[in-house]
């Protein structure tokens, strides 16, 4: 089975590690970063990335919005799920097209469903092009 590499970005360690555990249990290969700068470095150096789960407010100069925009530039079919405690209202203006936003707190099943749904949509879209 082909691996589905995901990047998880969150400045809150416990949330980030929990997301990694949930997504790995769901069958994904997961890399994680604690801030936007590390995430952009990972995206730039990555040869293959299927999905991104990113907090919006990463505590530094680089937001999750920017990580997703750069990720989509390099990987046009990148599935993007934003997670946030307070910035969901900005998603229509800042989010990349064909993405989802989950308000914290959310259930493990919600993050797995969001990632899987978007990856399936992106896969179907690329198969029809």
C-alpha positions as CSV (number, residue, x, y, z in Angstrom):
1,X,0.0,0.0,0.0
2,X,1.3,3.4,-0.9
3,X,2.1,5.6,2.1
4,X,0.1,8.8,2.5
5,X,2.6,11.3,4.0
6,X,1.1,14.1,6.1
7,X,2.6,17.1,7.9
8,X,1.1,18.2,11.2
9,X,2.0,21.7,12.4
10,X,1.0,23.0,15.9
11,X,2.9,25.0,18.5
12,X,1.1,23.2,21.3
13,X,3.1,20.0,21.9
14,X,0.4,17.9,23.5
15,X,-2.1,18.7,20.7
16,X,0.6,18.0,18.0
17,X,1.6,14.7,19.5
18,X,-2.0,13.6,19.9
19,X,-2.7,14.5,16.2
20,X,0.4,12.4,15.2
21,X,-0.8,9.4,17.2
22,X,-4.4,9.6,15.8
23,X,-3.2,10.0,12.2
24,X,-0.6,7.3,12.4
25,X,-3.3,5.0,13.9
26,X,-5.4,5.9,10.9
27,X,-2.6,4.5,8.6
28,X,-0.8,7.7,7.6
29,X,2.9,8.5,7.7
30,X,3.2,11.7,9.8
31,X,5.9,14.3,10.2
32,X,5.4,17.0,12.7
33,X,6.7,20.6,13.2
34,X,6.2,23.0,16.1
35,X,6.2,26.2,14.1
36,X,5.7,27.8,10.7
37,X,9.3,28.2,9.9
38,X,10.1,24.5,10.5
39,X,7.0,23.6,8.5
40,X,8.0,25.7,5.5
41,X,11.5,24.2,5.6
42,X,10.0,20.7,5.6
43,X,7.7,21.5,2.7
44,X,10.5,23.0,0.7
45,X,12.7,19.9,1.3
46,X,9.9,17.3,0.8
47,X,9.6,15.3,-2.3
48,X,6.1,14.1,-1.7
49,X,3.3,15.4,0.6
50,X,-0.4,14.4,0.5
51,X,-1.8,16.3,3.4
52,X,-1.3,19.1,5.8
53,X,-3.0,19.6,9.2
54,X,-2.0,23.0,10.6
55,X,-3.0,25.2,13.5
56,X,-3.7,28.7,12.3
57,X,-1.9,30.6,15.0
58,X,1.5,29.1,15.3
59,X,3.0,31.6,17.8
60,X,5.5,33.1,15.4
61,X,5.7,35.3,12.3
62,X,4.5,32.5,10.0
63,X,0.9,31.4,10.3
64,X,-0.9,28.2,9.3
65,X,-2.5,30.2,6.5
66,X,1.0,30.8,5.0
67,X,2.2,27.3,5.5
68,X,-0.9,26.0,3.6
69,X,-0.4,28.6,0.7
70,X,3.3,27.5,0.3
71,X,2.3,23.9,0.6
72,X,-0.3,24.2,-2.2
73,X,2.2,26.0,-4.4
74,X,4.6,23.0,-4.3
75,X,1.9,20.3,-4.1
76,X,-1.2,21.5,-5.9
77,X,-3.3,18.5,-4.7
78,X,-2.3,18.9,-1.1
79,X,-5.2,18.2,1.3
80,X,-5.3,21.0,3.9
81,X,-7.1,20.9,7.2
82,X,-6.8,23.9,9.4
83,X,-7.4,23.6,13.2
84,X,-8.0,26.5,15.4
85,X,-9.4,27.7,18.7
86,X,-10.3,31.2,17.6
87,X,-9.6,31.9,13.9
88,X,-12.2,29.9,12.0
89,X,-14.1,33.1,11.0
90,X,-11.1,34.1,8.8
91,X,-11.1,30.8,6.8
92,X,-13.2,32.1,3.9
93,X,-10.8,34.9,3.4
94,X,-7.4,33.3,4.3
95,X,-7.8,29.6,3.6
96,X,-6.7,27.9,0.4
97,X,-9.5,26.6,-1.8
98,X,-10.9,23.1,-1.2
99,X,-9.7,23.0,2.4
100,X,-11.5,22.4,5.7
101,X,-11.4,24.0,9.1
102,X,-12.0,22.3,12.5
103,X,-12.7,24.2,15.6
104,X,-10.8,23.0,18.7
105,X,-11.6,20.9,20.5
106,X,-12.6,18.2,18.0
107,X,-13.0,14.4,18.2
108,X,-10.3,12.1,16.8
109,X,-12.8,10.8,14.2
110,X,-13.4,14.3,12.9
111,X,-9.7,14.9,12.0
112,X,-9.4,11.5,10.4
113,X,-12.6,12.1,8.4
114,X,-11.5,15.6,7.3
115,X,-8.1,14.4,6.1
116,X,-9.5,11.3,4.4
117,X,-12.3,13.2,2.7
118,X,-10.0,15.9,1.3
119,X,-7.4,13.4,0.2
120,X,-10.1,11.4,-1.7
121,X,-11.4,14.6,-3.3
122,X,-8.0,15.6,-4.4
123,X,-7.2,12.2,-5.7
124,X,-10.5,12.1,-7.7
125,X,-9.8,15.5,-9.0
126,X,-6.3,14.7,-10.2
127,X,-7.6,11.4,-11.8
128,X,-10.1,13.4,-14.0
129,X,-7.5,16.0,-15.2
